[in-house]
Amino acid sequence: MADIVSRLHKNKVVSSSRKTSLRHYCVATMILRHQQSAKSVIDFTVEQWIAREEVSDGSCIHLTPKSALEQLSFTLSREEEEYFNVYFTMIRTDYLHKQAQETDDKGKFFLSASGAPLANPMADVKRLFQTYKHLQKQVQELHTCGESSTAASTEEHGTLTQEGTSIQAICASVFKLRYWDAFRDKFPVTVNGNAPTKQQATEAGFENYRSYYHKWRDVQYQLRLRYVLDQSVDRKGTKPQESKIQRIIDAQVDWTTNKPTVADVQQAWAPPVSTGHSIENDMSIIKSIVDQKWKGLAIKQFEIKGKGVITTMPFSKNDIICDYHGTVISKREGEEKMAALAPGEHSYNFFFRGKGGEPLCIDAQQFPCSCHQDKDCFGRRINHSRQFFNVHAQRFTMALPSGPAETILFLATRDIKLNEEILYDYGVTRKSFQGEGADLDWLDD
């Protein structure tokens, strides 16, 4: 595991299978080392991870027990915390990016590769044992002797599980995961380069040349395909013509073999993502509004300012982060509701002008809202910053199933990193509201 973590920290390529192995390890750590139930692993949330408490020998994670048999908390060592954090920041984010629109991560810490909450933690533990048990000696033997040792070990040891997973299959899998990364480090794949010769590979200590050779060429083929596609697509993103693709391929004089085909290039083309006015009819955004399901966000408790919203995946400039969810009312009604608040009670009202200039207000005072009893909506929890805001609010008339609806969406004003707090400018200062906020220093941050 240390090798996987090290490679990820150095931004080196790590296969998806090896990344998944790190998740297996984290799950096994909770269950086997810290005596947590499989249900506790399933219920473990991002918010609980974010709220972990620093202690002398590591980090203490406080859980919400579902029964008297479950522990309230457990403490990760420094090394374990590092592994968990690498999973959270570098692997879980990949799962979120690949997540289908209809998939809901439900704020869970452990996700499957599809972005859905992990459903069977014991399967992860089993896979971890299948991958690494009895293999430390055999993997080294396999590295030096090649595929012949795999067959020999199969005859000697037979199968590992009732399902019939053989040593041969496991060793072959681990062999590919462990040594392909090292091979690619030694012989980087480039668009115009040549695969290493058998002699070069052997001298570098890689005996199983043929499998490395074909893998190297497969990766290069994809690089070349992407290069040709990027060169042949115009600014509008129109699907390139066959003749243009062929001209670009023919122009690459160094590509004597391993050339992408015109058909493969056309198949790899995808229409450009629609933006601008189409936001109002974008079904994925509409579904996120209706379901109040916005991926890549979590609520965090801050010491001074209370709850806020942080990212659990990176966002790019102009990405839609979330909406300000509530009931659309008139400006007058909103002002009346604010006037009726108890002294010191926070206001969750967003005033804006609707289509045609009509003064409106989104009332998000009620928590939880009547339509999403199980959710704390993100928009109402975004904190203020005049100087360091990273999102801005924009009005849209969204084509919701119930009919056109005036909606406030928050869009990223710049690229936003993972674990960064979402902030927007409320448009107020300490001098606002007849000076009632004069003692609130944070209004001018």
C-alpha positions, -999 to 999 in steps of 0.1 A, spaced: 0 0 0 28 24 7 40 21 -29 5 31 -41 3 60 -18 38 72 -27 30 70 -65 -2 90 -60 16 117 -40 41 120 -68 14 122 -94 25 91 -111 1 69 -130 -16 42 -108 -40 17 -124 -76 17 -113 -72 -18 -99 -44 -7 -76 -65 23 -65 -93 0 -56 -69 -21 -36 -62 10 -14 -100 13 -7 -100 -24 2 -72 -18 27 -90 12 43 -122 -8 47 -102 -38 62 -85 -14 86 -118 -2 100 -132 -37 103 -102 -58 114 -79 -34 132 -105 -11 147 -133 -36 153 -160 -17 134 -190 -35 120 -197 -37 83 -227 -15 89 -205 12 104 -183 11 73 -214 15 51 -228 44 73 -194 62 76 -200 97 61 -178 124 45 -190 148 73 -177 124 100 -144 122 82 -141 160 78 -150 164 115 -123 140 127 -105 152 159 -68 156 161 -53 136 191 -18 128 202 -14 96 184 -35 102 153 -71 112 145 -102 102 163 -133 96 142 -167 99 159 -195 78 145 -232 78 150 -240 44 165 -270 25 152 -270 0 181 -255 -4 216 -230 -29 201 -213 -4 179 -184 18 191 -189 55 193 -154 63 179 -121 49 168 -86 64 164 -65 61 132 -28 61 134 -9 88 114 -1 63 87 -37 50 86 -50 86 84 -27 93 55 -40 62 36 -76 72 43 -69 108 32 -52 96 -1 -83 75 -8 -106 105 0 -87 131 -20 -74 111 -49 -95 80 -54 -130 89 -42 -129 120 -63 -123 98 -94 -154 78 -85 -174 110 -82 -162 122 -116 -173 90 -132 -206 89 -114 -238 87 -135 -263 114 -130 -289 90 -115 -263 78 -89 -264 93 -55 -234 89 -32 -256 100 -2 -226 117 14 -210 83 22 -172 81 26 -167 47 10 -179 45 -26 -178 18 -53 -160 26 -86 -194 37 -100 -198 64 -74 -225 46 -55 -223 40 -17 -203 8 -9 -228 -20 -2 -207 -50 8 -176 -41 29 -168 -77 36 -163 -83 -1 -136 -56 0 -119 -74 29 -121 -107 10 -107 -93 -21 -78 -77 -2 -69 -112 12 -73 -128 -21 -49 -103 -37 -22 -103 -11 -23 -134 10 4 -160 2 18 -138 -26 48 -120 -12 72 -148 -21 54 -158 -53 52 -123 -68 90 -120 -65 94 -154 -81 70 -145 -108 89 -113 -116 121 -133 -121 108 -164 -137 79 -152 -158 46 -170 -165 60 -205 -160 62 -200 -122 25 -191 -122 15 -224 -136 38 -242 -112 23 -224 -82 -12 -233 -94 -3 -270 -94 12 -268 -60 -15 -246 -42 -47 -252 -62 -74 -227 -54 -78 -201 -26 -115 -196 -24 -147 -216 -28 -154 -197 -60 -123 -213 -75 -101 -183 -78 -67 -198 -85 -33 -187 -75 -25 -184 -112 -52 -158 -117 -43 -139 -86 -6 -139 -93 -11 -128 -129 -33 -100 -117 -9 -88 -90 20 -91 -114 4 -69 -140 -6 -43 -114 27 -41 -96 52 -42 -125 35 -24 -153 38 8 -134 75 2 -129 79 -7 -166 61 25 -177 83 46 -154 114 30 -170 100 33 -206 76 63 -207 48 61 -233 49 90 -258 31 99 -290 61 97 -312 83 72 -293 91 36 -300 84 7 -277 115 -7 -260 132 -38 -275 132 -71 -258 169 -67 -250 163 -33 -234 134 -47 -213 154 -77 -202 184 -56 -192 161 -35 -171 149 -66 -153 116 -72 -171 114 -108 -183 78 -110 -194 85 -88 -225 55 -96 -247 28 -86 -222 46 -53 -215 52 -46 -252 15 -50 -261 4 -29 -231 28 -2 -241 15 -1 -276 -21 -1 -265 -14 30 -244 4 47 -272 -24 40 -296 -48 58 -273 -24 88 -271 -21 90 -309 -58 86 -313 -64 116 -290 -38 136 -307 -54 131 -342 -88 139 -328 -76 171 -312 -60 182 -344 -89 174 -366 -118 190 -346 -126 226 -354 -134 253 -329 -171 245 -330 -164 209 -321 -179 196 -353 -174 159 -361 -143 157 -383 -144 145 -419 -127 112 -429 -104 130 -454 -92 155 -428 -84 127 -403 -65 108 -429 -44 138 -439 -34 144 -403 -25 107 -398 -5 107 -431 14 138 -419 29 119 -390 60 106 -407 74 90 -375 43 68 -372 54 38 -393 33 14 -372 6 16 -345 -14 42 -364 -50 49 -353 -76 42 -379 -100 68 -392 -129 48 -379 -115 47 -344 -109 85 -344 -145 92 -355 -158 68 -329 -138 86 -302 -154 120 -311 -180 134 -288 -202 165 -293 -192 195 -272 -209 200 -239 -237 225 -242 -235 257 -221 -252 291 -217 -289 293 -223 -293 255 -224 -287 254 -186 -323 261 -181 -333 229 -199 -304 207 -188 -320 176 -174 -291 167 -151 -292 202 -135 -330 200 -132 -327 166 -115 -301 179 -91 -325 208 -82 -355 185 -78 -337 159 -58 -314 183 -40 -285 160 -49 -253 180 -57 -221 158 -58 -187 169 -46 -200 189 -16 -202 184 21 -212 204 52 -185 212 78 -188 226 112 -163 256 116 -153 268 151 -163 304 148 -187 308 119 -206 276 123 -216 254 94 -202 259 59 -198 240 27 -166 224 15 -157 205 -17 -150 168 -18 -139 169 -54 -123 196 -76 -144 220 -97 -135 240 -128 -143 276 -135 -180 281 -145 -191 247 -131 -225 248 -115 -219 240 -78 -255 240 -64 -287 260 -61 -302 282 -33 -331 260 -25 -362 274 -9 -397 288 -16 -399 317 -41 -419 346 -25 -422 383 -32 -396 408 -19 -422 422 5 -430 388 20 -393 382 25 -388 415 43 -418 407 66 -403 373 74 -369 389 82 -386 415 105 -403 386 124 -371 369 132 -361 366 169 -331 387 180 -299 369 170 -317 345 147 -299 340 113 -317 349 81 -318 325 52 -335 347 26 -320 354 -9 -333 386 -25 -330 390 -63 -348 403 -94 -367 377 -114 -373 376 -151 -386 410 -162 -371 427 -131 -397 416 -106 -383 418 -70 -384 384 -54 -370 364 -25 -361 328 -20 -371 318 16 -349 290 29 -356 297 66 -373 264 73 -349 236 81 -353 210 70 -375 221 41 -409 204 37 -399 188 4 -366 173 15 -369 163 52 -337 143 51 -314 169 37 -296 201 48 -295 219 15 -261 233 6 -270 267 -8 -283 280 26 -250 269 43 -226 288 20 -207 314 40 -198 350 30 -166 365 18 -161 398 0 -124 391 -8 -121 354 -12 -154 343 -28 -151 315 -54 -187 313 -66 -212 338 -78 -250 336 -79 -269 338 -112 -306 337 -119 -321 312 -143 -357 303 -152 -354 265 -149 -378 242 -168 -387 221 -138 -413 193 -140 -437 215 -121 -433 244 -145 -409 273 -151 -393 283 -118 -370 312 -109 -338 297 -96 -305 309 -82 -275 288 -92 -240 292 -78 -213 290 -105 -176 287 -99 -157 320 -105 -124 301 -107 -110 266 -104 -118 253 -70 -96 227 -52 -107 197 -32 -114 205 5 -118 242 -2 -147 261 14 -173 274 -10 -178 312 -4 -198 339 -21 -202 376 -16 -235 384 2 -232 419 -11 -233 434 24 -208 451 47 -207 462 83 -223 495 72 -253 477 57 -287 476 75 -283 510 91 -250 499 108 -265 470 127 -236 448 116 -209 472 127 -195 446 151 -194 417 126 -158 418 114 -164 388 91 -187 408 68 -156 426 55 -134 395 50 
